[in-house]
Amino acid sequence: MPDRRLEVFHAAASQMSFTRAAELLQMTQPAVTFQIKQLEEHFGTRLFERAHGRVSLTPEGALVKSYAERILDMFATLENELQGMATELRGHLLIGATPTVAEYHLPPVLAEFRIAHPNVVPRLTVDNPGAIEDMVDQRVLDIGIVEGLGRGGAQVMVESCAEDELAVVCAPDFPLASMSEVTPEHLLLHPCAGRDAGSVRALLDNYLSRGGVDPAKLPLAFELDRLSSVKGVLERGLAYAILSRAAIRHEISLGLLVAIPLRPRLVRHMALIYPSERFRTFMAGRFGEFAATRLAARP
């Protein structure tokens, strides 16, 4: 197995942050600092410049990073081939997911995969799609699952795996709740609660434009940064929102919210993000196939 100090150094060098490396490796920051200090003492040179709360690689650090990537890649290739020969999967699986996927889509998939493969320990990192793709590209993560289709690139492969339908969500006594379907024009007639960031707003703007409706005319009454805040506004009957059906299953079951389909449908894709074939682990491939099947089958 590669020197743990080398793995810690590579995570810190890829993220340019000891704090972020500690989060990804589920270590304390002092432990990360200690491991890197030990590696610097082993090589007898500084690997990072530290100034004003920021870190950067020294020339020696850049050289060590290039060798660390090759060493870790060779070990991953060896591990991948051995796992392919083994009768059962075992070890840690480093997964990245966006917040909606992590909270509403992934838990049953992880539970079923763990039951099927009890010797695998999934470790989940939650971040925005771009950050997840970057971490897969840097091989800090084995696989990512995000909304959208990602950027892709030479070292990353993106595969669409499921659809996530968005709907008009509101309280049962809100004017839109009695409708069998909602068109883009209807959305202009009532106050809307939106997220102040994320892919849904861009998707909605594009959807309205395709339907001949100016997105600037959408009566945005609330811009909120948390889904829980949006739900709270909706439950009080103050507005409607465009949300994933998966995110409101619980509230629908309690009768707090209702979902009305959009016509035409508004669908965003979920995608698996892998390292390129050269760096993809056997376990990541198996989990990706498993997750794609389960996610595509969910209502």
JOWO-V554797 format. One record per run of one state. SS is the DSSP state (H for helix, E for strand, - for the rest). FROM is the first residue (numbers start at 1). TO is the last residue. If there is no record, write none. Layout:
((SS/FROM/TO) (SS/FROM/TO))
This chain:
((-/1/3) (H/4/15) (-/16/17) (H/18/25) (-/26/28) (H/29/43) (-/44/47) (E/48/51) (-/52/53) (E/54/57) (-/58/58) (H/59/85) (-/86/90) (E/91/97) (-/98/98) (H/99/116) (-/117/119) (E/120/126) (-/127/128) (H/129/137) (-/138/142) (E/143/147) (-/148/152) (E/153/153) (-/154/155) (E/156/170) (-/171/174) (H/175/178) (-/179/181) (E/182/182) (-/183/183) (H/184/189) (-/190/191) (E/192/195) (-/196/198) (H/199/210) (-/211/214) (H/215/217) (-/218/219) (E/220/224) (-/225/226) (H/227/235) (-/236/239) (E/240/244) (H/245/253) (-/254/257) (E/258/260) (-/261/261) (E/262/262) (-/263/265) (E/266/275) (-/276/281) (H/282/297) (-/298/299))
